[in-house]
């Protein structure tokens, strides 16, 4: 059971990171294209703050979620053998 959790955590962390990175690039590229296309200073003034807030949220999620998943993975790997020993009938798989 713990092996499948560790495997999922190993796959989900990078997926979240790359999804956030691609989303950040797409939003910023779209904003740059709109500003260059319209050449409107009012548009820049109106959308700068929401764009910066969105960038901060995306970067925060793209770094915090994979970090939390890595810490969880390490904790599961550290404590899984002791939990498996306390469960009757559970076997501990040898470490590779």
Backbone as a printed PyTorch tensor [residue, N CA C, xyz], in Angstrom:
tensor([[[  0.8170,  -1.1800,   0.0000],
         [  0.0000,   0.0000,   0.0000],
         [  0.8750,   1.2630,   0.0000]],

        [[  1.9130,   1.2540,   0.8230],
         [  2.7700,   2.4310,   0.8870],
         [  3.5620,   2.6200,  -0.4020]],

        [[  3.8800,   1.5170,  -1.0730],
         [  4.6080,   1.6290,  -2.3370],
         [  3.7930,   2.3660,  -3.3830]],

        [[  2.4960,   2.0950,  -3.4450],
         [  1.6520,   2.7930,  -4.4220],
         [  1.5100,   4.2630,  -4.0700]],

        [[  1.4720,   4.5870,  -2.7720],
         [  1.4020,   5.9970,  -2.3570],
         [  2.6900,   6.7250,  -2.7250]],

        [[  3.8210,   6.1060,  -2.4740],
         [  5.1090,   6.7160,  -2.8240],
         [  5.2140,   6.9040,  -4.3350]],

        [[  4.7780,   5.9020,  -5.0860],
         [  4.8200,   6.0030,  -6.5470],
         [  3.9280,   7.1550,  -7.0350]],

        [[  2.7450,   7.2980,  -6.4590],
         [  1.8460,   8.3830,  -6.8550],
         [  2.4570,   9.7340,  -6.5120]],

        [[  3.0640,   9.8430,  -5.3310],
         [  3.6880,  11.1080,  -4.9400],
         [  4.8530,  11.4600,  -5.8640]],

        [[  5.6030,  10.4490,  -6.3130],
         [  6.7070,  10.7010,  -7.2400],
         [  6.2180,  11.1910,  -8.5960]],

        [[  5.0320,  10.7410,  -9.0230],
         [  4.5040,  11.1540, -10.3230],
         [  3.7600,  12.4800, -10.2460]],

        [[  3.0320,  12.7230,  -9.1670],
         [  2.1710,  13.8980,  -9.0790],
         [  2.9540,  15.1870,  -8.8520]],

        [[  4.0330,  15.1450,  -8.1080],
         [  4.8180,  16.3540,  -7.8350],
         [  5.3430,  17.0260,  -9.0940]],

        [[  6.0640,  16.2980,  -9.9390],
         [  6.5370,  16.9150, -11.1860],
         [  5.3990,  17.3270, -12.1240]],

        [[  4.3080,  16.5820, -12.1120],
         [  3.1650,  16.9460, -12.9490],
         [  2.5980,  18.3040, -12.5410]],

        [[  2.4630,  18.5250, -11.2430],
         [  1.9770,  19.8200, -10.7550],
         [  2.9580,  20.9280, -11.1090]],

        [[  4.2460,  20.6750, -10.9220],
         [  5.2510,  21.6910, -11.2370],
         [  5.1940,  22.0970, -12.7030]],

        [[  5.2180,  21.1120, -13.6020],
         [  5.2380,  21.4360, -15.0300],
         [  3.9220,  22.0330, -15.5040]],

        [[  2.8180,  21.6140, -14.9110],
         [  1.5370,  22.2210, -15.2560],
         [  1.5200,  23.6950, -14.8680]],

        [[  2.0190,  24.0090, -13.6870],
         [  2.0810,  25.4090, -13.2560],
         [  3.0550,  26.2120, -14.1090]],

        [[  4.1810,  25.6290, -14.4670],
         [  5.1580,  26.3410, -15.2930],
         [  4.5900,  26.6620, -16.6750]],

        [[  3.9260,  25.7010, -17.2840],
         [  3.3330,  25.9230, -18.6060],
         [  2.1950,  26.9270, -18.5280]],

        [[  1.3880,  26.8370, -17.4720],
         [  0.2940,  27.7990, -17.2840],
         [  0.8370,  29.2110, -17.1060]],

        [[  1.8980,  29.3490, -16.3300],
         [  2.5120,  30.6600, -16.1220],
         [  3.0130,  31.2440, -17.4400]],

        [[  3.6970,  30.4300, -18.2220],
         [  4.1930,  30.9110, -19.5160],
         [  3.0530,  31.2730, -20.4670]],

        [[  1.9970,  30.4820, -20.4660],
         [  0.8660,  30.7600, -21.3580],
         [  0.1570,  32.0550, -20.9770]],

        [[ -0.0780,  32.2650, -19.6910],
         [ -0.7540,  33.4920, -19.2480],
         [  0.1000,  34.7190, -19.5470]],

        [[  1.3910,  34.6350, -19.2520],
         [  2.2610,  35.7860, -19.5050],
         [  2.4440,  36.0550, -20.9980]],

        [[  2.5280,  35.0090, -21.8020],
         [  2.6370,  35.1990, -23.2490],
         [  1.3720,  35.8310, -23.8140]],

        [[  0.2130,  35.4000, -23.3180],
         [ -1.0460,  36.0020, -23.7690],
         [ -1.1220,  37.4690, -23.3620]],

        [[ -0.6940,  37.7800, -22.1490],
         [ -0.7170,  39.1740, -21.6890],
         [  0.2240,  40.0360, -22.5140]],

        [[  1.4040,  39.5270, -22.8210],
         [  2.3550,  40.2810, -23.6450],
         [  1.7990,  40.5020, -25.0450]],

        [[  1.1800,  39.4570, -25.6010],
         [  0.6040,  39.5870, -26.9540],
         [ -0.5180,  40.6240, -26.9840]],

        [[ -1.3550,  40.6510, -25.9540],
         [ -2.4530,  41.6230, -25.9120],
         [ -1.9120,  43.0340, -25.7630]],

        [[ -0.9210,  43.2210, -24.9150],
         [ -0.3490,  44.5540, -24.7150],
         [  0.3370,  45.0390, -25.9900]],

        [[  1.0860,  44.1720, -26.6530],
         [  1.7510,  44.5650, -27.8940],
         [  0.7240,  44.8370, -28.9890]],

        [[ -0.3330,  44.0290, -29.0130],
         [ -1.3580,  44.1990, -30.0480],
         [ -2.1800,  45.4620, -29.8820]],

        [[ -2.5250,  45.8000, -28.6490],
         [ -3.3950,  46.9710, -28.4360],
         [ -2.6070,  48.2510, -28.1850]],

        [[ -1.4070,  48.1350, -27.6510],
         [ -0.5890,  49.2970, -27.2800],
         [ -1.3520,  50.2540, -26.3760]],

        [[ -2.1220,  49.6850, -25.4560],
         [ -2.9620,  50.4690, -24.5660],
         [ -2.3220,  50.5520, -23.1810]],

        [[ -1.9930,  51.7520, -22.7570],
         [ -1.4240,  51.9630, -21.4240],
         [ -2.4940,  51.7330, -20.3520]],

        [[ -3.7320,  52.0370, -20.6490],
         [ -4.8190,  51.8050, -19.6960],
         [ -4.9920,  50.3160, -19.4160]],

        [[ -4.8170,  49.5080, -20.4390],
         [ -4.9070,  48.0560, -20.2640],
         [ -3.7920,  47.5580, -19.3410]],

        [[ -2.6040,  48.0850, -19.5130],
         [ -1.4760,  47.6960, -18.6550],
         [ -1.7550,  48.1000, -17.2130]],

        [[ -2.2340,  49.3230, -17.0210],
         [ -2.5210,  49.7890, -15.6640],
         [ -3.6230,  48.9600, -15.0080]],

        [[ -4.6170,  48.5700, -15.7730],
         [ -5.7680,  47.8550, -15.2280],
         [ -5.4370,  46.4010, -14.9010]],

        [[ -4.5990,  45.7520, -15.6960],
         [ -4.3680,  44.3180, -15.5390],
         [ -3.0370,  43.9440, -14.8960]],

        [[ -2.1980,  44.9090, -14.5550],
         [ -0.8960,  44.5750, -13.9640],
         [ -1.0310,  43.8800, -12.6120]],

        [[ -1.8190,  44.4450, -11.7160],
         [ -1.9600,  43.8610, -10.3830],
         [ -2.5820,  42.4630, -10.4210]],

        [[ -3.6970,  42.2520, -11.1310],
         [ -4.2260,  40.8770, -11.1890],
         [ -3.2530,  39.8820, -11.8290]],

        [[ -2.4890,  40.3370, -12.8070],
         [ -1.5190,  39.4510, -13.4550],
         [ -0.3880,  39.0900, -12.4960]],

        [[  0.0900,  40.0480, -11.7340],
         [  1.1520,  39.7670, -10.7620],
         [  0.6320,  38.8400,  -9.6640]],

        [[ -0.5710,  39.0740,  -9.1900],
         [ -1.1550,  38.1970,  -8.1700],
         [ -1.3150,  36.7760,  -8.7100]],

        [[ -1.7820,  36.6490,  -9.9310],
         [ -1.9080,  35.3300, -10.5410],
         [ -0.5660,  34.6380, -10.6910]],

        [[  0.4460,  35.3930, -11.1000],
         [  1.7890,  34.8170, -11.2250],
         [  2.3140,  34.3290,  -9.8770]],

        [[  2.1060,  35.1160,  -8.8390],
         [  2.5670,  34.7170,  -7.5040],
         [  1.8520,  33.4550,  -7.0400]],

        [[  0.5500,  33.3780,  -7.2800],
         [ -0.2050,  32.1860,  -6.8850],
         [  0.2410,  30.9520,  -7.6580]],

        [[  0.4680,  31.0990,  -8.9400],
         [  0.9000,  29.9590,  -9.7540],
         [  2.2980,  29.5020,  -9.3570]],

        [[  3.2130,  30.4380,  -9.1540],
         [  4.5670,  30.0770,  -8.7400],
         [  4.5420,  29.4590,  -7.3410]],

        [[  3.7290,  30.0060,  -6.4640],
         [  3.6060,  29.4410,  -5.1140],
         [  3.0830,  28.0200,  -5.1320]],

        [[  2.0340,  27.7850,  -5.9130],
         [  1.4790,  26.4300,  -6.0170],
         [  2.4630,  25.4950,  -6.7060]],

        [[  3.1590,  25.9950,  -7.7160],
         [  4.0940,  25.1630,  -8.4660],
         [  5.3250,  24.7670,  -7.6790]],

        [[  5.6220,  25.4880,  -6.6140],
         [  6.7630,  25.1090,  -5.7770],
         [  6.3220,  24.4720,  -4.4590]],

        [[  5.2500,  24.9590,  -3.8530],
         [  4.8280,  24.4490,  -2.5430],
         [  4.2270,  23.0500,  -2.6310]],

        [[  3.4090,  22.7980,  -3.6290],
         [  2.7580,  21.4830,  -3.7280],
         [  3.7790,  20.3760,  -3.9920]],

        [[  4.6880,  20.5130,  -4.9700],
         [  5.6960,  19.4590,  -5.1340],
         [  6.6040,  19.3000,  -3.9080]],

        [[  6.9110,  20.4000,  -3.2200],
         [  7.7250,  20.3050,  -2.0120],
         [  6.9950,  19.5210,  -0.9330]],

        [[  5.7140,  19.8030,  -0.7470],
         [  4.9190,  19.0650,   0.2400],
         [  4.8180,  17.5920,  -0.1410]],

        [[  4.6950,  17.3110,  -1.4190],
         [  4.6320,  15.9120,  -1.8510],
         [  5.9640,  15.2070,  -1.6190]],

        [[  7.0710,  15.8870,  -1.8370],
         [  8.3800,  15.2880,  -1.5940],
         [  8.5710,  14.9980,  -0.1070]],

        [[  8.2020,  15.9510,   0.7480],
         [  8.3320,  15.7540,   2.1920],
         [  7.4400,  14.5990,   2.6380]],

        [[  6.2350,  14.5220,   2.1060],
         [  5.3360,  13.4220,   2.4370],
         [  5.9210,  12.0930,   1.9800]],

        [[  6.5030,  12.0620,   0.7870],
         [  7.1150,  10.8350,   0.2700],
         [  8.2510,  10.3760,   1.1730]],

        [[  9.0930,  11.3020,   1.5920],
         [ 10.2060,  10.9530,   2.4690],
         [  9.6870,  10.4470,   3.8160]],

        [[  8.6490,  11.0880,   4.3400],
         [  8.0760,  10.6500,   5.6130],
         [  7.4630,   9.2580,   5.4930]],

        [[  6.7660,   8.9990,   4.4030],
         [  6.1770,   7.6740,   4.2050],
         [  7.2720,   6.6240,   4.0850]],

        [[  8.3130,   6.9260,   3.3520],
         [  9.4070,   5.9610,   3.2140],
         [ 10.1210,   5.7310,   4.5430]],

        [[ 10.1840,   6.7620,   5.3810],
         [ 10.8650,   6.6220,   6.6620],
         [ 10.0280,   5.8350,   7.6660]],

        [[  8.7190,   6.0760,   7.6780],
         [  7.8700,   5.4650,   8.6930],
         [  7.1500,   4.2120,   8.2300]],

        [[  7.1710,   3.8910,   6.9620],
         [  6.4460,   2.7150,   6.4580],
         [  6.9620,   1.4130,   7.0620]],

        [[  8.2700,   1.2210,   7.2070],
         [  8.7160,  -0.0400,   7.8040],
         [  8.2310,  -0.2320,   9.2430]],

        [[  8.2020,   0.8300,  10.0340],
         [  7.7520,   0.6860,  11.4170],
         [  6.2450,   0.4380,  11.4970]],

        [[  5.4890,   1.0280,  10.5850],
         [  4.0530,   0.7850,  10.5560],
         [  3.7780,  -0.6350,  10.0850]],

        [[  4.5270,  -1.0990,   9.1050],
         [  4.3330,  -2.4480,   8.5850],
         [  4.6760,  -3.4940,   9.6450]],

        [[  5.6400,  -3.2240,  10.5070],
         [  5.9960,  -4.1680,  11.5550],
         [  4.9250,  -4.2620,  12.6260]],

        [[  4.1840,  -3.1800,  12.8440],
         [  3.1580,  -3.1960,  13.8850],
         [  1.8450,  -3.8020,  13.4110]],

        [[  1.6760,  -4.0060,  12.1200],
         [  0.4560,  -4.5910,  11.5750],
         [  0.6450,  -6.1040,  11.5050]],

        [[ -0.2490,  -6.8810,  12.1480],
         [ -0.0980,  -8.3310,  12.1010],
         [ -0.2670,  -8.8580,  10.6790]],

        [[  0.6420,  -9.7320,  10.2750],
         [  0.5590, -10.3400,   8.9570],
         [  1.1830,  -9.5240,   7.8470]],

        [[  1.6600,  -8.3400,   8.1480],
         [  2.2690,  -7.4950,   7.1230],
         [  3.7400,  -7.8660,   6.9650]],

        [[  4.1920,  -7.8690,   5.7430],
         [  5.5870,  -8.1750,   5.4780],
         [  6.3040,  -6.9170,   5.0350]],

        [[  7.5630,  -6.8290,   5.3980],
         [  8.3740,  -5.6850,   5.0020],
         [  9.1440,  -6.0890,   3.7410]],

        [[  8.9780,  -5.3090,   2.6850],
         [  9.6880,  -5.5760,   1.4440],
         [ 11.1240,  -5.0970,   1.6000]],

        [[ 12.0790,  -5.8510,   1.0870],
         [ 13.4810,  -5.3990,   1.1820],
         [ 13.6970,  -4.1480,   0.3540]],

        [[ 14.5590,  -3.2960,   0.8490],
         [ 14.8870,  -2.0640,   0.1170],
         [ 15.7930,  -2.3960,  -1.0460]],

        [[ 15.5450,  -1.7460,  -2.2110],
         [ 16.4120,  -2.0090,  -3.3700],
         [ 17.7530,  -1.3580,  -3.2250]]])
